Structures are given as structure tokens and as C-alpha cells.
Amino acid sequence: MYRIRGFNFAANTTKTAYVAQALGVDYDYVEMIAAKGELKTPEHFKRHPLGKVPTLEHDDKAIFESNTICKYMAQVESSELLPTSAYEGALVDQWLNFFTNHLGRWFTVCFFEKHIRALVGGGDPNEANLEEANGFILQMLPAIEKHLQAHPYFAGENLSVADYVAFAYFEAGEQSDISFADYPAVEKWYRGMQAREEIALAKKKMGVAGA
């Protein structure tokens, strides 16, 4: 049994649930409520030294960092979503790093400014932050379009952990009014991922509104 704790609106959480659902594993999802102090309890600091989410519990052990959680579950389950060859595994890793450090980062900046800042008392969106993020996104999307014109999935010919991680970030981008209409290969890949049954099931598990 796996237990994921997180925020069901955050890409770093949703990607872990998408991977868990794709793996077909038995897992629980616990929505953490920061306003109730649930991130600052002694118990949660044992799961994450900074009191953040997502976290994973499995076999009486705790793991943090979302990409690590995704890879760990796939490794435990010996899943084809995480190739075992050095090269194919590196292809997955490079895209995990790319989205965490580059495109996904800027999608989440937009999401924070448009959906989270006001909720945490930060006032109106920071337009300078949005302008910077959108600038980087527009620089990067043509490269993603070129890649997906040549490959059906991020790590090549087969669906992998990288696609679920990428989808979570692209989803945050779409929720922040970023359109992929000018990038047909991106749009095709994104809509294909969006239509997968495991995505809908994971959303329902997390209690996402409208799922």
C-alpha cells in the first residue's frame, strides 16, 4: 500500500497520483490542509524535513520530492513506464529534469500568479512574473513541438513516467490560460494524455472538483 499526501491542485502532487494510477497500484491519497497546520506537525516533519508536499509512505518508510516518488513507485513495481536500460532510463530522467527546472517551472509560476497568490494573501497577480514566465514558455514550446512531431511520447516511442510528469505541468499551464493551439503535435499529445482513463481516476481519487 502506498500513501500519497499533497495538494490536489498542485502539479507536483498530481503527477505522483497519475503515475500511481497508471501503475495500477493500491494507494491512498490524503489531502493536506495547510491552514490547519497539517504541514507543521512533528509527524509530517518526519516525512519531509521542510514540511512540504507531496510525500509518499510505503512499507513504513517515507519519501519526498515528486520525481523521486514517481520513479520509486515505478521501480518497485518493475514497470515499463521506467525503462531499465541505461540510455532509455536517461531519456526519462532528462525530461523529468527539463520539466522540473525549465518549462514546468514556468507553467507553475503562471498557475501560482493566477490561482494561488490571492488565496495566500499575496494580492493581485504579479504581472512582471507572468510576463517573464510567458516569455520563457513561448521560447520553449517550439522545441517541444519539434520533439513531439518526431516522437509520440517524450522518452521516445513508448509511454513513460516522463509523460505523466509532463502532463501535470501542461495541465497547470492550460489552467492558467496558456493555449497549445499553435502547436499541433503538443496539442495531440496533451489531449491524448488528458483522455486516458487513469488521469480521470486519479483526479477522482484526489477529490478534484468536477472529476
C-alpha positions in Angstrom: 0.0 0.0 0.0 1.2 3.4 -1.0 0.0 6.7 0.6 0.4 10.0 -1.1 0.0 13.2 0.7 -0.3 16.5 -1.1 -2.4 19.3 -2.6 -4.7 18.2 -5.3 -4.3 21.4 -7.3 -0.5 21.3 -7.5 1.3 19.7 -10.4 4.0 18.2 -8.1 1.2 16.3 -6.3 -1.0 15.4 -9.3 1.9 13.8 -11.2 2.5 11.4 -8.4 -1.1 10.3 -8.4 -1.2 10.0 -12.1 1.8 7.7 -12.0 0.4 5.6 -9.2 -2.9 5.2 -11.0 -1.1 4.3 -14.3 0.9 1.6 -12.4 -2.4 0.1 -11.1 -1.1 0.0 -7.5 -3.2 0.1 -4.3 -2.8 3.6 -3.0 -4.4 6.1 -0.6 -4.5 9.8 -1.2 -4.5 12.3 1.7 -5.3 15.9 1.0 -3.2 18.1 3.3 -4.7 21.3 4.7 -2.0 23.9 5.4 -4.4 26.3 7.1 -5.0 23.6 9.8 -1.3 23.4 10.4 -1.1 19.9 9.0 2.3 20.6 7.3 3.9 21.7 10.5 3.2 18.7 12.8 6.1 16.6 14.2 4.7 13.7 12.2 4.8 15.5 8.9 8.3 16.8 9.5 9.4 13.1 9.7 8.0 12.7 6.2 9.6 15.9 4.8 12.3 17.9 6.6 10.8 21.2 5.4 7.2 20.3 6.0 6.2 20.3 2.3 4.3 18.1 -0.1 4.0 15.7 -1.8 5.3 12.9 0.3 5.0 9.1 -0.1 4.7 6.4 2.5 5.4 2.8 1.7 6.5 -0.1 3.8 6.7 2.1 6.9 9.1 4.4 5.1 8.7 8.0 3.9 10.0 9.6 0.7 9.7 13.1 -0.6 10.4 15.0 -3.9 7.8 14.4 -6.6 10.0 13.0 -9.3 11.7 10.6 -6.9 8.3 9.4 -5.7 7.2 8.7 -9.3 10.4 6.8 -10.1 10.3 4.9 -6.8 6.9 3.6 -7.4 7.7 2.6 -11.0 10.9 0.8 -9.8 9.2 -1.1 -7.0 6.5 -2.3 -9.5 9.1 -3.1 -12.2 7.0 -1.1 -14.6 7.8 -0.5 -18.3 6.9 3.2 -17.5 10.5 3.4 -16.2 12.9 1.6 -18.7 15.7 -0.4 -17.2 18.3 0.2 -19.9 20.8 3.0 -19.1 20.1 5.0 -22.2 16.3 4.7 -22.1 16.3 5.5 -18.4 18.4 8.5 -19.0 15.9 9.8 -21.6 13.2 9.6 -18.9 15.4 11.4 -16.4 16.4 14.2 -18.8 12.7 15.0 -19.4 11.9 14.9 -15.7 14.7 17.4 -15.1 13.7 19.5 -18.1 10.1 19.9 -16.9 11.1 20.5 -13.2 13.8 23.0 -14.0 12.5 24.7 -17.2 9.1 24.5 -18.9 7.2 23.1 -15.9 8.7 25.7 -13.6 7.3 28.5 -15.8 3.9 26.8 -16.1 3.7 26.7 -12.3 4.7 30.3 -12.0 1.7 31.2 -14.1 -0.5 28.9 -12.1 0.6 30.5 -8.8 0.1 34.0 -10.0 -3.4 33.3 -11.4 -4.8 30.9 -8.9 -2.8 30.8 -5.6 -1.3 34.3 -4.9 -4.6 35.9 -3.9 -5.6 32.8 -1.8 -2.5 33.2 0.3 -2.9 36.9 0.8 -0.5 38.0 -1.8 -2.9 40.3 -3.6 -3.2 40.6 -7.4 -1.0 38.6 -9.9 2.5 39.9 -10.3 2.4 41.0 -13.9 6.2 41.0 -14.2 6.4 37.4 -13.1 3.7 36.5 -15.6 5.5 38.3 -18.4 8.7 36.6 -17.6 7.1 33.2 -17.4 5.2 33.6 -20.6 8.3 34.7 -22.4 10.2 31.6 -21.4 7.2 29.4 -22.3 7.0 30.8 -25.8 10.7 30.2 -26.2 10.4 26.5 -25.2 7.2 25.4 -26.8 8.5 25.3 -30.4 11.3 22.9 -29.3 8.6 20.7 -27.6 6.6 20.8 -30.8 9.5 19.7 -32.9 10.3 16.8 -30.5 6.7 15.6 -30.4 6.5 15.8 -34.2 9.2 13.1 -34.3 8.1 11.0 -31.3 4.7 10.0 -29.9 5.9 10.4 -26.3 8.6 12.3 -24.5 11.1 9.4 -24.0 10.6 8.0 -27.5 8.1 5.5 -28.8 6.7 4.3 -25.5 4.6 6.0 -22.8 6.7 6.6 -19.6 6.8 8.3 -16.3 8.1 11.4 -18.2 4.7 11.8 -19.9 2.7 11.8 -16.7 5.1 14.3 -15.1 4.9 16.5 -18.2 1.2 16.2 -18.4 0.8 17.5 -14.9 2.7 20.6 -15.8 1.0 21.2 -19.1 -2.3 20.9 -17.3 -1.3 23.7 -14.9 -0.4 25.7 -18.0 -3.8 25.2 -19.6 -5.5 26.1 -16.3 -3.5 29.3 -16.5 -4.9 30.2 -19.9 -1.9 29.1 -21.9 -3.1 27.7 -25.3 -1.4 25.0 -27.2 -3.4 25.5 -30.3 -0.4 26.8 -32.3 1.5 23.6 -31.6 -0.5 20.7 -33.2 1.9 17.9 -32.0 1.8 19.3 -28.5 -2.0 19.6 -28.6 -2.3 16.0 -29.9 -0.1 14.6 -27.2 -1.8 16.7 -24.5 -5.3 15.7 -25.5 -4.3 12.1 -25.7 -2.9 12.1 -22.2 -6.0 14.1 -20.9 -8.3 11.4 -22.3 -6.5 8.5 -20.6 -8.7 6.7 -18.0 -6.0 6.7 -15.3 -6.0 10.5 -15.4 -9.7 10.7 -14.7 -9.5 8.0 -12.0 -6.6 9.8 -10.2 -8.5 13.1 -10.2 -11.5 11.3 -8.6 -9.2 9.7 -6.0 -7.7 13.1 -5.2 -11.2 14.7 -4.9 -10.6 17.2 -7.7 -13.7 19.3 -8.3 -15.6 18.1 -11.4 -13.7 14.8 -11.7 
